[in-house]
C-alpha cells in the first residue's frame, strides 16, 4: 500500500523491497460476483510470467479468498521453479 497512487517503476519497487518477483493484483465486485486479476512479474526484467482472472460468487468472499490465494500460490511456485530451472547455468 505504500506505493499506491505513486508513479514508481516496478523494478524500482522490487529493488526497494529486495524481491525478484512481484504479484500484482486487483479486485472488483459487480453485482453478486467478485473478479480478481493477478499477474506474476519478474521484476528485474519487468516481464510478465503469467496472468489469470478469477471470477467467483461474492456471497462467500472468505472462501473465495482462500481458494484464489491457494491457486495463486501454486502458480507462483510453478512459475518460479520453471524460471529457475531454465536460467543459465542450471
C-alpha positions in Angstrom: 0.0 0.0 0.0 3.0 2.3 0.4 3.2 2.6 -3.4 -0.5 3.0 -4.1 -1.1 6.2 -6.1 2.7 6.8 -6.7 4.3 6.7 -10.1 7.1 4.2 -9.3 8.5 1.7 -11.8 8.1 -1.9 -10.9 11.8 -2.7 -10.9 12.4 0.2 -8.5 9.7 -1.0 -6.2 11.2 -4.5 -6.3 14.6 -3.2 -5.5 13.3 -1.2 -2.6 11.6 -4.3 -1.2 14.5 -6.6 -2.0 12.5 -9.0 -4.1 12.8 -10.6 -7.5 9.2 -11.3 -8.2 6.1 -9.1 -7.7 2.5 -10.3 -7.6 0.3 -7.5 -9.0 -3.5 -8.0 -8.3 -6.7 -6.1 -8.4 -10.2 -7.0 -7.2 -13.6 -5.7 -8.5 -17.1 -6.5 -7.5 -20.0 -6.5 -9.9 -23.4 -7.5 -8.6 -23.1 -10.9 -7.0 -19.7 -11.7 -8.4 -16.1 -10.8 -7.5 -13.3 -10.7 -10.1 -9.7 -11.0 -9.1 -7.0 -10.3 -11.6 -3.5 -11.4 -10.8 -0.2 -11.4 -12.6 3.3 -12.6 -11.6 6.1 -10.3 -12.8 9.8 -10.9 -12.9 10.7 -7.5 -11.5 14.3 -7.3 -12.6 13.3 -7.7 -16.3 9.8 -6.2 -15.8 8.4 -9.3 -17.6 5.0 -10.8 -17.0 5.3 -14.6 -16.5 1.6 -15.3 -16.1 -1.7 -13.6 -15.6 -5.1 -15.0 -14.7 -8.5 -13.7 -13.8 -10.7 -15.4 -11.2 -14.5 -14.8 -11.2 -16.4 -16.2 -8.2 -19.7 -15.6 -6.4 -19.3 -12.8 -3.8 -21.6 -14.4 -1.2 -18.8 -16.4 0.3 -15.9 -14.0 -0.1 -13.7 -15.6 2.6 -13.9 -18.9 0.8 -13.1 -17.2 -2.4 -10.1 -15.5 -0.8 -8.8 -18.8 0.4 -9.4 -20.6 -2.9 -7.8 -17.9 -5.0 -4.8 -17.5 -2.7 -4.2 -21.2 -2.9 -4.4 -21.2 -6.8 -2.1 -18.2 -7.0 0.4 -19.8 -4.6 0.5 -22.9 -6.7 1.0 -20.9 -9.9 3.7 -18.8 -8.4 5.6 -21.8 -7.1 5.4 -23.4 -10.5 6.4 -20.3 -12.5 9.4 -19.5 -10.2 10.6 -23.1 -10.3 10.3 -23.2 -14.1 12.1 -19.9 -14.4 15.0 -21.0 -12.1 15.3 -24.4 -14.0 15.6 -22.6 -17.3 18.1 -20.0 -16.0 21.6 -20.1 -17.5 24.0 -22.4 -15.5 21.2 -24.8 -14.5 
